[in-house]
Amino acid sequence: MPLTPEGRDFAAAAIGAEYNYLALFDGASELSGAGYARIQFTADAGATQDGVVSIPATGPFNVPSGANVTAFAIFNDPTATAAINRGGLENLSAPTGAYAADGEFNFTGGTITVTST
């Protein structure tokens, strides 16, 4: 059964409220080292429309040297890594390239989109 527009909006807002930790990935692995940690965010549930809720700009993240930030993911826990704890993963349109030294990354924003068929 396809969701109504209101159902998609409700689902997107609920996912944004539950999966509210942003993580950075280098390929298939989450970053680690150099003080890296997931950062909690607050999705803009009040602006949910057409099954889309915004993830705000978030950061800075500490990034270890050698890391190439290629993707971001949302989690429902600041440290848990089980599949149930990850709500989604999206590749960046432009990976950073390998950091020559420890540095910082600022996430400029994204969206959580609920679709239904």
C-alpha angles and dihedrals in degrees: 000000000000117000120244117242088259091051091052090049091051092048093048092049091048093049091048090051095048101038098050105144119092120212133185125223137202102204109310095342130082113235119261137179134037092070094302114165137160114262124223117231138182115232116219096246092167090065096048109139133164090002093303127120123181127241105210127228105283134187165336098251118191109239123196121230113269093029119128110201103220105155146010131219139191122231135183094220134048094234113006115114104187116126091249090059094058115078099184147336128216130185117233114246088228117027114214099237120232115317110237090208137005107296147148136272125200116203107220097203141278143186142253109220126194117201128182134197 
